[in-house]
Amino acid sequence: MTKKPNILFFHVENISTGDVGCYGGGFPIGAKTPNVDRFADEGLKLTNYNVEAQCTPSRSALMTGRHSLRTGCTSALPGTGLVAWDVTMADSLKQLGYRNAILGKWHCGSEPGRYATDHGFDYWYGILDTWDVALWPDDKWFQRSGFEPEYVIESSAPGHLKKIKPINLEVRKNIDLEFLDKAEGWMRDAVAAEEPFFVYFNHSQAHFPMVPRDEYLDSSDGGQLADCIQMIDGDFQRLLDTLDELGVRDNTLVIFAGDNGRDTTFHASNDQGAPGNWRGGYFSTYEGNNRTVGLAQWPGKLRAGTSDEMFHILDWYPTLMHMLGHAELLPTDRVLDGVDQSRFLSGAQDRSNREHFWMFFDDLFVGMRYRNFKVLTHIVEHGAAPIQKLATPHIYNLTVDPEERTPYNFDQIHSWVMYKVFAPRAVAFRKSLEGDAVPKGAPLDFNPHDKQGSEK
């Protein structure tokens, strides 16, 4: 029987194509990323890798293969989370005998029943939600409030959660070292036990507050952001070195990917060039938020080179199950928005199986990407901006207008995209939500197929 491959998913917070050298970035902010660049050169680089608009929607989409409008995980703000009915990538991998660990942020639910260990992970060490909580203990107004700080947590069983230590700036600065140690220990133990592992490693950078460790402080030609980008590069290489040391690199699928575009709103010091070739950043409806870094390697199994074919974070779950030969473990009682990209990733076919995806902001439907076109019914400039509803939806041809500056004003206005693609598919998508979607804030036991439960 063929030995099951290990999986290392290295998820990076709020990173853009303008932050790493292999996408033509890095240097505008004074950062060098030689390890990530080498990984890209040796593996597959996706230049059309797409995510959701915010952290929680992206992470829930990765786990479930379903858009945030179906899971209710529509916002990074409190009040959302997976329900017991949801099935995750980790659930399926666990059925195959994988040892599943998550290090870092989960952000898909912060109460019993919604923890990572309630959704297929055997071990979790990290935080519940967001990293800006590290600023609270030094805020005199927070100190006077009498509120309890947030904690680094640990969980090793469903419903179980242990508070380890309060999160402050010092803890935040060095936390990735703890994640690295635990990830390495998890991989070593799994290899020793001759069992496959799934390590979902969520690096804390580049989420504000951006605090580089001492060994990376002033290591770049830029500011602290560039220092943190170089720290990501070094930490990623450390895990690759561990795979080499354990002799399992050739039998490990390694993915390096972002969850959103870069934060150009809240604490975006030294952010020039952040979106790379695209406009906008975190929270916006622009391509600088939709498109981010997506790299993968699995020697002898995945194609190498660069592809501009469309891939969405939704696609990982169904794709992995097909690559492992166990598509029967994918849930069939619900709509999966992710598509199987296994033949595309392996090189068996040149074209992606995806030609469009939907765009949301919180629970608002704001548009779609179709091939090289983009249709927007609303525009969000950045995380602190108002949501602008457009009188007439904008249609952008991203090939000639990558900065999304000029809807309609080129030789062709491409209104056929509205009539032939966007409108009919939007109707079908909304119809598909009926009896399939979990509303935001739904109770843990909500089941959209249960008529009584759907009326709660």
Secondary structure, 3 states (H helix, E strand, C coil): CCCCCEEEEEEECCCCHHHCHHHCCCHHHCCCCHHHHHHHHHCEEECCEECCCCHHHHHHHHHHCCCHHHHCCCCCCCCCCCCCCCCCHHHHHHHCCCEEEEEEECCCCCCCCCCHHHCCCCEEEEECCCHHHHHHHHCHHHHHHCCCCCEEEEECCCCCCEEEEECCHHHHHHHHHHHHHHHHHHHHHHHHCCCCEEEEEECCCCCCCCCCCCCCCCCCCCCHHHHHHHHHHHHHHHHHHHHHHHCCHHHEEEEEEECCCCCCCCCCCCCCCCCCCCCCCCCCCCHHHHECCEEEECCCCCCCEEECCCEEHHHHHHHHHHHCCCHHHCCCCCCCCCCCCHHHHHCCCCCCCCCEEEEEECCEEEEEEECCEEEEEEEECCCCCCEEEEEEEEEEECCCCCCCCCCCCCCCCCCHHHHHHHHHHHHHHHHHCCCCCCCCCCCCCCCCCCHHHHCC
